[in-house]
Amino acid sequence: MTISPDAVEQMAQDFTSACTSNSAVAVASFFAEYGEIVINRGEPWSGRARVADMAAGFYADVPDLTLSCDDIRCSATHAIYVWTFTGHDAKTGNPLKIRGWEEWDLGEDLKVKSSRGWFDADDYARQVAGS
């Protein structure tokens, strides 16, 4: 099965808008019912409710989070979603600019079946600390 690159690009733009809306439920709606996300080889967040929990955690840490889609690449049912988020840490108020990407396995309905996300956690901690 191959998914249209144009359809994946539109889905990525819609996903970006959902992330910037600060609605954890909107973010989770892009995942398959039993979809999952793993960030930096951590524990998986499995199922839409857990994906929403993950997103809510990010919004609690960065309440003014704004996400941009820097690039999207796809091949068959696999896509790479390259992003940058900006905002301010909720506790320190320090500005954040974090770059990363997600590797998506997509279903025919363009729902994310699995996502493996990556960002530099050490850089994130440095920015939170203000250094």
A tleap script that builds the chain and sets N, CA, C and O, in Angstrom:
source leaprc.protein.ff14SB
mol = sequence {
  NMET THR ILE SER PRO ASP ALA VAL GLU GLN
  MET ALA GLN ASP PHE THR SER ALA CYS THR
  SER ASN SER ALA VAL ALA VAL ALA SER PHE
  PHE ALA GLU TYR GLY GLU ILE VAL ILE ASN
  ARG GLY GLU PRO TRP SER GLY ARG ALA ARG
  VAL ALA ASP MET ALA ALA GLY PHE TYR ALA
  ASP VAL PRO ASP LEU THR LEU SER CYS ASP
  ASP ILE ARG CYS SER ALA THR HIE ALA ILE
  TYR VAL TRP THR PHE THR GLY HIE ASP ALA
  LYS THR GLY ASN PRO LEU LYS ILE ARG GLY
  TRP GLU GLU TRP ASP LEU GLY GLU ASP LEU
  LYS VAL LYS SER SER ARG GLY TRP PHE ASP
  ALA ASP ASP TYR ALA ARG GLN VAL ALA GLY
  CSER
}
set mol.1.N position { 0.840 -1.177 0.000 }
set mol.1.CA position { 0.000 0.000 0.000 }
set mol.1.C position { 0.888 1.244 0.000 }
set mol.1.O position { 1.877 1.318 0.730 }
set mol.2.N position { 0.523 2.205 -0.819 }
set mol.2.CA position { 1.216 3.486 -0.861 }
set mol.2.C position { 0.210 4.592 -0.587 }
set mol.2.O position { -0.904 4.582 -1.109 }
set mol.3.N position { 0.616 5.532 0.231 }
set mol.3.CA position { -0.230 6.678 0.557 }
set mol.3.C position { 0.269 7.871 -0.241 }
set mol.3.O position { 1.476 8.051 -0.403 }
set mol.4.N position { -0.639 8.676 -0.732 }
set mol.4.CA position { -0.284 9.854 -1.513 }
set mol.4.C position { 0.584 10.813 -0.700 }
set mol.4.O position { 0.202 11.198 0.405 }
set mol.5.N position { 1.741 11.203 -1.226 }
set mol.5.CA position { 2.574 12.190 -0.523 }
set mol.5.C position { 1.826 13.494 -0.240 }
set mol.5.O position { 2.045 14.124 0.795 }
set mol.6.N position { 0.948 13.896 -1.152 }
set mol.6.CA position { 0.161 15.112 -0.916 }
set mol.6.C position { -0.767 14.935 0.289 }
set mol.6.O position { -0.942 15.860 1.083 }
set mol.7.N position { -1.355 13.752 0.421 }
set mol.7.CA position { -2.238 13.480 1.552 }
set mol.7.C position { -1.450 13.480 2.865 }
set mol.7.O position { -1.927 13.986 3.881 }
set mol.8.N position { -0.251 12.913 2.840 }
set mol.8.CA position { 0.588 12.898 4.044 }
set mol.8.C position { 1.003 14.319 4.403 }
set mol.8.O position { 1.006 14.684 5.579 }
set mol.9.N position { 1.351 15.118 3.411 }
set mol.9.CA position { 1.734 16.501 3.684 }
set mol.9.C position { 0.567 17.276 4.300 }
set mol.9.O position { 0.767 18.050 5.236 }
set mol.10.N position { -0.642 17.074 3.787 }
set mol.10.CA position { -1.810 17.754 4.358 }
set mol.10.C position { -2.062 17.270 5.785 }
set mol.10.O position { -2.370 18.068 6.670 }
set mol.11.N position { -1.931 15.973 6.002 }
set mol.11.CA position { -2.109 15.423 7.347 }
set mol.11.C position { -1.090 16.028 8.298 }
set mol.11.O position { -1.429 16.364 9.432 }
set mol.12.N position { 0.166 16.172 7.847 }
set mol.12.CA position { 1.214 16.760 8.686 }
set mol.12.C position { 0.885 18.208 9.037 }
set mol.12.O position { 1.102 18.634 10.172 }
set mol.13.N position { 0.369 18.961 8.083 }
set mol.13.CA position { -0.020 20.351 8.359 }
set mol.13.C position { -1.173 20.401 9.357 }
set mol.13.O position { -1.186 21.242 10.255 }
set mol.14.N position { -2.137 19.503 9.199 }
set mol.14.CA position { -3.267 19.440 10.130 }
set mol.14.C position { -2.794 19.021 11.527 }
set mol.14.O position { -3.281 19.539 12.531 }
set mol.15.N position { -1.848 18.084 11.585 }
set mol.15.CA position { -1.276 17.654 12.857 }
set mol.15.C position { -0.561 18.823 13.534 }
set mol.15.O position { -0.685 19.018 14.743 }
set mol.16.N position { 0.180 19.591 12.753 }
set mol.16.CA position { 0.884 20.761 13.287 }
set mol.16.C position { -0.105 21.739 13.896 }
set mol.16.O position { 0.120 22.256 14.990 }
set mol.17.N position { -1.187 21.991 13.200 }
set mol.17.CA position { -2.223 22.896 13.723 }
set mol.17.C position { -2.815 22.352 15.017 }
set mol.17.O position { -3.052 23.108 15.960 }
set mol.18.N position { -3.052 21.047 15.065 }
set mol.18.CA position { -3.599 20.439 16.283 }
set mol.18.C position { -2.631 20.606 17.443 }
set mol.18.O position { -3.044 20.918 18.559 }
set mol.19.N position { -1.351 20.401 17.186 }
set mol.19.CA position { -0.353 20.550 18.254 }
set mol.19.C position { -0.289 21.979 18.761 }
set mol.19.O position { -0.143 22.206 19.962 }
set mol.20.N position { -0.396 22.929 17.870 }
set mol.20.CA position { -0.320 24.334 18.254 }
set mol.20.C position { -1.608 24.797 18.938 }
set mol.20.O position { -1.618 25.846 19.583 }
set mol.21.N position { -2.682 24.040 18.806 }
set mol.21.CA position { -3.947 24.393 19.464 }
set mol.21.C position { -3.909 24.130 20.966 }
set mol.21.O position { -4.796 24.560 21.704 }
set mol.22.N position { -2.870 23.419 21.410 }
set mol.22.CA position { -2.719 23.030 22.817 }
set mol.22.C position { -3.853 22.124 23.292 }
set mol.22.O position { -4.194 22.118 24.475 }
set mol.23.N position { -4.429 21.371 22.380 }
set mol.23.CA position { -5.466 20.404 22.724 }
set mol.23.C position { -4.879 18.995 22.635 }
set mol.23.O position { -4.604 18.492 21.545 }
set mol.24.N position { -4.694 18.374 23.791 }
set mol.24.CA position { -4.142 17.025 23.817 }
set mol.24.C position { -5.052 16.038 23.088 }
set mol.24.O position { -4.573 15.102 22.448 }
set mol.25.N position { -6.347 16.247 23.185 }
set mol.25.CA position { -7.308 15.369 22.506 }
set mol.25.C position { -7.167 15.524 20.988 }
set mol.25.O position { -7.246 14.536 20.257 }
set mol.26.N position { -6.962 16.746 20.513 }
set mol.26.CA position { -6.779 16.976 19.078 }
set mol.26.C position { -5.529 16.260 18.578 }
set mol.26.O position { -5.543 15.659 17.504 }
set mol.27.N position { -4.449 16.324 19.352 }
set mol.27.CA position { -3.213 15.625 18.966 }
set mol.27.C position { -3.477 14.121 18.902 }
set mol.27.O position { -3.106 13.466 17.928 }
set mol.28.N position { -4.108 13.582 19.924 }
set mol.28.CA position { -4.359 12.141 19.983 }
set mol.28.C position { -5.259 11.665 18.848 }
set mol.28.O position { -5.186 10.505 18.445 }
set mol.29.N position { -6.105 12.548 18.331 }
set mol.29.CA position { -7.018 12.147 17.256 }
set mol.29.C position { -6.289 11.762 15.970 }
set mol.29.O position { -6.886 11.143 15.090 }
set mol.30.N position { -5.025 12.113 15.848 }
set mol.30.CA position { -4.248 11.755 14.661 }
set mol.30.C position { -3.653 10.353 14.772 }
set mol.30.O position { -3.038 9.860 13.826 }
set mol.31.N position { -3.836 9.717 15.914 }
set mol.31.CA position { -3.303 8.387 16.142 }
set mol.31.C position { -4.415 7.346 15.982 }
set mol.31.O position { -5.584 7.611 16.267 }
set mol.32.N position { -4.021 6.163 15.523 }
set mol.32.CA position { -4.941 5.034 15.464 }
set mol.32.C position { -5.415 4.726 16.887 }
set mol.32.O position { -4.757 5.092 17.861 }
set mol.33.N position { -6.539 4.065 16.994 }
set mol.33.CA position { -7.103 3.763 18.314 }
set mol.33.C position { -6.063 3.154 19.252 }
set mol.33.O position { -6.005 3.503 20.431 }
set mol.34.N position { -5.248 2.248 18.730 }
set mol.34.CA position { -4.212 1.606 19.539 }
set mol.34.C position { -2.818 2.057 19.122 }
set mol.34.O position { -1.836 1.344 19.328 }
set mol.35.N position { -2.741 3.257 18.529 }
set mol.35.CA position { -1.455 3.803 18.125 }
set mol.35.C position { -0.598 4.119 19.331 }
set mol.35.O position { -1.081 4.211 20.459 }
set mol.36.N position { 0.692 4.285 19.063 }
set mol.36.CA position { 1.589 4.595 20.176 }
set mol.36.C position { 2.690 5.537 19.740 }
set mol.36.O position { 2.994 5.678 18.556 }
set mol.37.N position { 3.280 6.181 20.746 }
set mol.37.CA position { 4.430 7.036 20.520 }
set mol.37.C position { 5.497 6.689 21.545 }
set mol.37.O position { 5.206 6.461 22.719 }
set mol.38.N position { 6.726 6.653 21.081 }
set mol.38.CA position { 7.894 6.440 21.934 }
set mol.38.C position { 8.813 7.636 21.688 }
set mol.38.O position { 9.129 7.958 20.542 }
set mol.39.N position { 9.234 8.280 22.753 }
set mol.39.CA position { 10.094 9.458 22.622 }
set mol.39.C position { 11.481 9.128 23.167 }
set mol.39.O position { 11.627 8.698 24.310 }
set mol.40.N position { 12.496 9.338 22.328 }
set mol.40.CA position { 13.892 9.099 22.718 }
set mol.40.C position { 14.092 7.734 23.387 }
set mol.40.O position { 14.770 7.618 24.408 }
set mol.41.N position { 13.497 6.726 22.797 }
set mol.41.CA position { 13.610 5.341 23.265 }
set mol.41.C position { 13.059 5.124 24.673 }
set mol.41.O position { 13.442 4.175 25.357 }
set mol.42.N position { 12.165 6.002 25.095 }
set mol.42.CA position { 11.535 5.860 26.410 }
set mol.42.C position { 10.428 4.825 26.379 }
set mol.42.O position { 10.314 4.033 25.443 }
set mol.43.N position { 9.623 4.848 27.415 }
set mol.43.CA position { 8.488 3.943 27.502 }
set mol.43.C position { 7.416 4.364 26.496 }
set mol.43.O position { 7.202 5.560 26.299 }
set mol.44.N position { 6.746 3.417 25.862 }
set mol.44.CA position { 5.698 3.777 24.903 }
set mol.44.C position { 4.453 4.325 25.595 }
set mol.44.O position { 4.074 3.894 26.684 }
set mol.45.N position { 3.840 5.281 24.926 }
set mol.45.CA position { 2.522 5.790 25.311 }
set mol.45.C position { 1.565 5.138 24.327 }
set mol.45.O position { 1.490 5.565 23.175 }
set mol.46.N position { 0.826 4.106 24.755 }
set mol.46.CA position { 0.015 3.289 23.852 }
set mol.46.C position { -1.462 3.588 24.005 }
set mol.46.O position { -1.987 3.647 25.117 }
set mol.47.N position { -2.132 3.777 22.867 }
set mol.47.CA position { -3.553 4.087 22.834 }
set mol.47.C position { -3.777 5.591 22.842 }
set mol.47.O position { -2.960 6.357 23.352 }
set mol.48.N position { -4.896 5.995 22.269 }
set mol.48.CA position { -5.179 7.434 22.143 }
set mol.48.C position { -5.188 8.164 23.482 }
set mol.48.O position { -4.679 9.282 23.577 }
set mol.49.N position { -5.752 7.556 24.509 }
set mol.49.CA position { -5.821 8.222 25.815 }
set mol.49.C position { -4.422 8.489 26.356 }
set mol.49.O position { -4.170 9.552 26.923 }
set mol.50.N position { -3.517 7.540 26.187 }
set mol.50.CA position { -2.140 7.725 26.674 }
set mol.50.C position { -1.384 8.738 25.808 }
set mol.50.O position { -0.568 9.503 26.321 }
set mol.51.N position { -1.650 8.745 24.513 }
set mol.51.CA position { -1.040 9.768 23.647 }
set mol.51.C position { -1.518 11.145 24.100 }
set mol.51.O position { -0.733 12.092 24.141 }
set mol.52.N position { -2.791 11.260 24.436 }
set mol.52.CA position { -3.319 12.530 24.951 }
set mol.52.C position { -2.633 12.902 26.262 }
set mol.52.O position { -2.340 14.075 26.490 }
set mol.53.N position { -2.375 11.926 27.124 }
set mol.53.CA position { -1.648 12.193 28.375 }
set mol.53.C position { -0.254 12.740 28.084 }
set mol.53.O position { 0.198 13.684 28.733 }
set mol.54.N position { 0.428 12.139 27.102 }
set mol.54.CA position { 1.763 12.592 26.728 }
set mol.54.C position { 1.706 14.040 26.263 }
set mol.54.O position { 2.505 14.870 26.698 }
set mol.55.N position { 0.758 14.344 25.376 }
set mol.55.CA position { 0.638 15.712 24.853 }
set mol.55.C position { 0.294 16.691 25.978 }
set mol.55.O position { 0.841 17.792 26.026 }
set mol.56.N position { -0.600 16.301 26.872 }
set mol.56.CA position { -0.969 17.167 27.996 }
set mol.56.C position { 0.247 17.473 28.861 }
set mol.56.O position { 0.373 18.582 29.381 }
set mol.57.N position { 1.138 16.505 29.020 }
set mol.57.CA position { 2.374 16.733 29.771 }
set mol.57.C position { 3.248 17.790 29.124 }
set mol.57.O position { 3.824 18.635 29.810 }
set mol.58.N position { 3.346 17.742 27.794 }
set mol.58.CA position { 4.117 18.776 27.089 }
set mol.58.C position { 3.473 20.142 27.277 }
set mol.58.O position { 4.171 21.131 27.503 }
set mol.59.N position { 2.154 20.205 27.186 }
set mol.59.CA position { 1.469 21.493 27.346 }
set mol.59.C position { 1.610 22.028 28.767 }
set mol.59.O position { 1.672 23.242 28.962 }
set mol.60.N position { 1.661 21.150 29.756 }
set mol.60.CA position { 1.878 21.593 31.137 }
set mol.60.C position { 3.283 22.174 31.292 }
set mol.60.O position { 3.477 23.159 32.003 }
set mol.61.N position { 4.261 21.560 30.624 }
set mol.61.CA position { 5.645 22.029 30.703 }
set mol.61.C position { 5.895 23.268 29.853 }
set mol.61.O position { 6.713 24.116 30.208 }
set mol.62.N position { 5.182 23.371 28.719 }
set mol.62.CA position { 5.374 24.483 27.778 }
set mol.62.C position { 3.982 24.971 27.362 }
set mol.62.O position { 3.500 24.625 26.283 }
set mol.63.N position { 3.335 25.778 28.218 }
set mol.63.CA position { 1.937 26.148 27.960 }
set mol.63.C position { 1.724 27.002 26.711 }
set mol.63.O position { 0.617 27.039 26.174 }
set mol.64.N position { 2.759 27.682 26.246 }
set mol.64.CA position { 2.625 28.497 25.035 }
set mol.64.C position { 3.309 27.838 23.836 }
set mol.64.O position { 3.779 28.523 22.927 }
set mol.65.N position { 3.361 26.516 23.840 }
set mol.65.CA position { 4.032 25.755 22.787 }
set mol.65.C position { 3.465 26.097 21.411 }
set mol.65.O position { 2.252 26.099 21.198 }
set mol.66.N position { 4.365 26.381 20.502 }
set mol.66.CA position { 4.028 26.568 19.089 }
set mol.66.C position { 4.899 25.611 18.292 }
set mol.66.O position { 6.114 25.564 18.482 }
set mol.67.N position { 4.286 24.856 17.410 }
set mol.67.CA position { 5.003 23.859 16.619 }
set mol.67.C position { 5.014 24.266 15.159 }
set mol.67.O position { 4.023 24.778 14.639 }
set mol.68.N position { 6.137 24.037 14.503 }
set mol.68.CA position { 6.191 24.228 13.055 }
set mol.68.C position { 6.650 22.930 12.413 }
set mol.68.O position { 7.466 22.196 12.970 }
set mol.69.N position { 6.116 22.665 11.239 }
set mol.69.CA position { 6.535 21.518 10.434 }
set mol.69.C position { 7.640 22.011 9.514 }
set mol.69.O position { 7.394 22.825 8.624 }
set mol.70.N position { 8.848 21.523 9.725 }
set mol.70.CA position { 9.995 21.962 8.931 }
set mol.70.C position { 10.178 21.151 7.660 }
set mol.70.O position { 10.722 21.644 6.672 }
set mol.71.N position { 9.718 19.901 7.689 }
set mol.71.CA position { 9.842 19.044 6.510 }
set mol.71.C position { 8.992 17.808 6.738 }
set mol.71.O position { 8.759 17.396 7.874 }
set mol.72.N position { 8.541 17.237 5.663 }
set mol.72.CA position { 7.831 15.964 5.716 }
set mol.72.C position { 8.319 15.125 4.542 }
set mol.72.O position { 8.384 15.608 3.411 }
set mol.73.N position { 8.655 13.887 4.809 }
set mol.73.CA position { 9.090 12.962 3.766 }
set mol.73.C position { 8.290 11.690 3.933 }
set mol.73.O position { 8.000 11.276 5.056 }
set mol.74.N position { 7.935 11.073 2.831 }
set mol.74.CA position { 7.199 9.817 2.970 }
set mol.74.C position { 7.589 8.833 1.887 }
set mol.74.O position { 8.013 9.197 0.790 }
set mol.75.N position { 7.427 7.566 2.245 }
set mol.75.CA position { 7.654 6.457 1.344 }
set mol.75.C position { 6.680 5.366 1.751 }
set mol.75.O position { 6.746 4.838 2.861 }
set mol.76.N position { 5.775 5.036 0.840 }
set mol.76.CA position { 4.723 4.044 1.124 }
set mol.76.C position { 3.947 4.480 2.357 }
set mol.76.O position { 3.272 5.509 2.312 }
set mol.77.N position { 4.016 3.736 3.461 }
set mol.77.CA position { 3.254 4.073 4.666 }
set mol.77.C position { 4.152 4.598 5.788 }
set mol.77.O position { 3.744 4.643 6.948 }
set mol.78.N position { 5.350 4.986 5.442 }
set mol.78.CA position { 6.302 5.501 6.427 }
set mol.78.C position { 6.546 6.981 6.126 }
set mol.78.O position { 6.716 7.365 4.969 }
set mol.79.N position { 6.562 7.800 7.164 }
set mol.79.CA position { 6.816 9.234 6.979 }
set mol.79.C position { 7.761 9.730 8.058 }
set mol.79.O position { 7.790 9.212 9.175 }
set mol.80.N position { 8.529 10.740 7.698 }
set mol.80.CA position { 9.394 11.452 8.638 }
set mol.80.C position { 8.842 12.867 8.744 }
set mol.80.O position { 8.728 13.578 7.745 }
set mol.81.N position { 8.508 13.261 9.947 }
set mol.81.CA position { 7.928 14.575 10.243 }
set mol.81.C position { 8.972 15.351 11.053 }
set mol.81.O position { 9.227 15.033 12.214 }
set mol.82.N position { 9.568 16.362 10.437 }
set mol.82.CA position { 10.618 17.169 11.072 }
set mol.82.C position { 9.973 18.431 11.616 }
set mol.82.O position { 9.225 19.106 10.909 }
set mol.83.N position { 10.261 18.753 12.877 }
set mol.83.CA position { 9.563 19.842 13.545 }
set mol.83.C position { 10.499 20.707 14.386 }
set mol.83.O position { 11.619 20.315 14.714 }
set mol.84.N position { 10.007 21.882 14.718 }
set mol.84.CA position { 10.622 22.759 15.713 }
set mol.84.C position { 9.509 23.249 16.610 }
set mol.84.O position { 8.453 23.656 16.126 }
set mol.85.N position { 9.736 23.215 17.925 }
set mol.85.CA position { 8.766 23.866 18.794 }
set mol.85.C position { 9.440 24.977 19.571 }
set mol.85.O position { 10.615 24.896 19.930 }
set mol.86.N position { 8.668 26.008 19.817 }
set mol.86.CA position { 9.116 27.139 20.615 }
set mol.86.C position { 8.099 27.370 21.722 }
set mol.86.O position { 6.965 26.895 21.657 }
set mol.87.N position { 8.516 28.087 22.708 }
set mol.87.CA position { 7.651 28.427 23.832 }
set mol.87.C position { 8.515 28.771 25.026 }
set mol.87.O position { 9.701 29.067 24.885 }
set mol.88.N position { 7.916 28.728 26.197 }
set mol.88.CA position { 8.613 29.045 27.441 }
set mol.88.C position { 8.330 27.960 28.465 }
set mol.88.O position { 7.204 27.473 28.568 }
set mol.89.N position { 9.363 27.576 29.231 }
set mol.89.CA position { 9.193 26.584 30.269 }
set mol.89.C position { 8.259 27.128 31.345 }
set mol.89.O position { 8.411 28.268 31.784 }
set mol.90.N position { 7.300 26.320 31.768 }
set mol.90.CA position { 6.289 26.750 32.736 }
set mol.90.C position { 6.898 27.118 34.089 }
set mol.90.O position { 6.403 28.033 34.746 }
set mol.91.N position { 7.944 26.438 34.516 }
set mol.91.CA position { 8.522 26.689 35.838 }
set mol.91.C position { 9.539 27.820 35.832 }
set mol.91.O position { 9.523 28.675 36.717 }
set mol.92.N position { 10.432 27.831 34.832 }
set mol.92.CA position { 11.511 28.827 34.829 }
set mol.92.C position { 11.171 30.064 34.006 }
set mol.92.O position { 11.753 31.130 34.207 }
set mol.93.N position { 10.227 29.919 33.078 }
set mol.93.CA position { 9.907 31.020 32.164 }
set mol.93.C position { 10.933 31.202 31.063 }
set mol.93.O position { 10.806 32.112 30.243 }
set mol.94.N position { 11.959 30.341 31.031 }
set mol.94.CA position { 13.005 30.470 30.019 }
set mol.94.C position { 12.490 30.077 28.640 }
set mol.94.O position { 11.695 29.148 28.500 }
set mol.95.N position { 12.965 30.812 27.609 }
set mol.95.CA position { 12.531 30.491 26.239 }
set mol.95.C position { 13.128 29.168 25.772 }
set mol.95.O position { 14.235 28.789 26.156 }
set mol.96.N position { 12.363 28.483 24.937 }
set mol.96.CA position { 12.770 27.198 24.388 }
set mol.96.C position { 12.646 27.220 22.870 }
set mol.96.O position { 11.697 27.772 22.313 }
set mol.97.N position { 13.612 26.615 22.226 }
set mol.97.CA position { 13.534 26.351 20.786 }
set mol.97.C position { 14.159 24.981 20.584 }
set mol.97.O position { 15.379 24.823 20.631 }
set mol.98.N position { 13.304 23.999 20.360 }
set mol.98.CA position { 13.721 22.602 20.300 }
set mol.98.C position { 13.396 22.047 18.922 }
set mol.98.O position { 12.296 22.226 18.398 }
set mol.99.N position { 14.375 21.376 18.357 }
set mol.99.CA position { 14.175 20.735 17.053 }
set mol.99.C position { 14.181 19.222 17.227 }
set mol.99.O position { 14.875 18.682 18.088 }
set mol.100.N position { 13.395 18.550 16.394 }
set mol.100.CA position { 13.360 17.100 16.445 }
set mol.100.C position { 12.597 16.530 15.275 }
set mol.100.O position { 12.314 17.229 14.302 }
set mol.101.N position { 12.267 15.272 15.370 }
set mol.101.CA position { 11.508 14.628 14.304 }
set mol.101.C position { 10.774 13.423 14.870 }
set mol.101.O position { 11.081 12.923 15.952 }
set mol.102.N position { 9.799 12.981 14.099 }
set mol.102.CA position { 9.068 11.757 14.396 }
set mol.102.C position { 9.089 10.885 13.156 }
set mol.102.O position { 8.992 11.369 12.028 }
set mol.103.N position { 9.218 9.602 13.387 }
set mol.103.CA position { 9.119 8.608 12.328 }
set mol.103.C position { 7.765 7.942 12.496 }
set mol.103.O position { 7.504 7.284 13.503 }
set mol.104.N position { 6.912 8.117 11.506 }
set mol.104.CA position { 5.542 7.607 11.586 }
set mol.104.C position { 5.347 6.380 10.708 }
set mol.104.O position { 5.815 6.341 9.571 }
set mol.105.N position { 4.654 5.381 11.238 }
set mol.105.CA position { 4.076 4.310 10.441 }
set mol.105.C position { 2.590 4.617 10.386 }
set mol.105.O position { 1.929 4.712 11.419 }
set mol.106.N position { 2.065 4.773 9.169 }
set mol.106.CA position { 0.695 5.233 8.963 }
set mol.106.C position { -0.206 4.118 8.448 }
set mol.106.O position { 0.227 3.234 7.709 }
set mol.107.N position { -1.458 4.183 8.855 }
set mol.107.CA position { -2.472 3.296 8.307 }
set mol.107.C position { -3.052 3.899 7.038 }
set mol.107.O position { -2.769 5.048 6.701 }
set mol.108.N position { -3.862 3.121 6.338 }
set mol.108.CA position { -4.496 3.609 5.107 }
set mol.108.C position { -5.347 4.847 5.357 }
set mol.108.O position { -5.555 5.657 4.453 }
set mol.109.N position { -5.836 4.992 6.585 }
set mol.109.CA position { -6.676 6.135 6.957 }
set mol.109.C position { -5.853 7.354 7.396 }
set mol.109.O position { -6.407 8.346 7.869 }
set mol.110.N position { -4.535 7.269 7.234 }
set mol.110.CA position { -3.576 8.313 7.621 }
set mol.110.C position { -3.501 8.521 9.133 }
set mol.110.O position { -3.052 9.571 9.591 }
set mol.111.N position { -3.930 7.543 9.899 }
set mol.111.CA position { -3.755 7.591 11.347 }
set mol.111.C position { -2.388 7.006 11.686 }
set mol.111.O position { -1.943 6.043 11.061 }
set mol.112.N position { -1.732 7.592 12.675 }
set mol.112.CA position { -0.411 7.135 13.093 }
set mol.112.C position { -0.568 5.847 13.895 }
set mol.112.O position { -1.195 5.832 14.955 }
set mol.113.N position { 0.009 4.773 13.374 }
set mol.113.CA position { -0.003 3.503 14.095 }
set mol.113.C position { 1.135 3.458 15.107 }
set mol.113.O position { 0.977 2.948 16.216 }
set mol.114.N position { 2.282 3.998 14.711 }
set mol.114.CA position { 3.391 4.107 15.654 }
set mol.114.C position { 4.237 5.307 15.275 }
set mol.114.O position { 4.434 5.621 14.101 }
set mol.115.N position { 4.729 5.965 16.314 }
set mol.115.CA position { 5.595 7.129 16.142 }
set mol.115.C position { 6.808 6.956 17.040 }
set mol.115.O position { 6.687 6.643 18.224 }
set mol.116.N position { 7.958 7.163 16.464 }
set mol.116.CA position { 9.192 7.183 17.225 }
set mol.116.C position { 9.728 8.607 17.126 }
set mol.116.O position { 10.173 9.042 16.065 }
set mol.117.N position { 9.680 9.330 18.253 }
set mol.117.CA position { 10.067 10.737 18.270 }
set mol.117.C position { 11.458 10.924 18.842 }
set mol.117.O position { 11.908 10.168 19.703 }
set mol.118.N position { 12.131 11.959 18.339 }
set mol.118.CA position { 13.509 12.229 18.734 }
set mol.118.C position { 13.734 13.727 18.913 }
set mol.118.O position { 13.315 14.534 18.083 }
set mol.119.N position { 14.396 14.083 20.002 }
set mol.119.CA position { 14.906 15.436 20.193 }
set mol.119.C position { 16.068 15.342 21.169 }
set mol.119.O position { 16.240 14.326 21.843 }
set mol.120.N position { 16.866 16.405 21.243 }
set mol.120.CA position { 18.041 16.429 22.106 }
set mol.120.C position { 17.601 16.807 23.522 }
set mol.120.O position { 17.409 17.985 23.821 }
set mol.121.N position { 17.444 15.812 24.385 }
set mol.121.CA position { 16.963 16.036 25.742 }
set mol.121.C position { 17.952 16.861 26.564 }
set mol.121.O position { 17.538 17.631 27.430 }
set mol.122.N position { 19.250 16.711 26.305 }
set mol.122.CA position { 20.244 17.507 27.032 }
set mol.122.C position { 20.125 18.986 26.672 }
set mol.122.O position { 20.208 19.849 27.546 }
set mol.123.N position { 19.932 19.275 25.400 }
set mol.123.CA position { 19.742 20.661 24.973 }
set mol.123.C position { 18.463 21.234 25.579 }
set mol.123.O position { 18.440 22.389 26.005 }
set mol.124.N position { 17.407 20.434 25.616 }
set mol.124.CA position { 16.156 20.860 26.234 }
set mol.124.C position { 16.401 21.246 27.693 }
set mol.124.O position { 15.956 22.305 28.135 }
set mol.125.N position { 17.103 20.395 28.442 }
set mol.125.CA position { 17.381 20.677 29.862 }
set mol.125.C position { 18.215 21.953 30.011 }
set mol.125.O position { 17.976 22.750 30.919 }
set mol.126.N position { 19.191 22.144 29.123 }
set mol.126.CA position { 20.007 23.373 29.176 }
set mol.126.C position { 19.147 24.605 28.946 }
set mol.126.O position { 19.305 25.612 29.637 }
set mol.127.N position { 18.238 24.532 27.981 }
set mol.127.CA position { 17.384 25.681 27.699 }
set mol.127.C position { 16.412 25.947 28.859 }
set mol.127.O position { 16.156 27.102 29.202 }
set mol.128.N position { 15.887 24.906 29.445 }
set mol.128.CA position { 15.009 25.071 30.614 }
set mol.128.C position { 15.752 25.790 31.737 }
set mol.128.O position { 15.200 26.669 32.398 }
set mol.129.N position { 17.023 25.401 31.943 }
set mol.129.CA position { 17.853 25.990 32.999 }
set mol.129.C position { 18.318 27.402 32.648 }
set mol.129.O position { 18.775 28.140 33.521 }
set mol.130.N position { 18.206 27.773 31.395 }
set mol.130.CA position { 18.624 29.111 30.972 }
set mol.130.C position { 20.077 29.213 30.591 }
set mol.130.O position { 20.644 30.305 30.578 }
set mol.131.N position { 20.691 28.077 30.276 }
set mol.131.CA position { 22.110 28.117 29.890 }
set mol.131.C position { 22.310 27.727 28.446 }
set mol.131.O position { 23.443 27.710 27.963 }
savepdb mol mol.pdb
quit
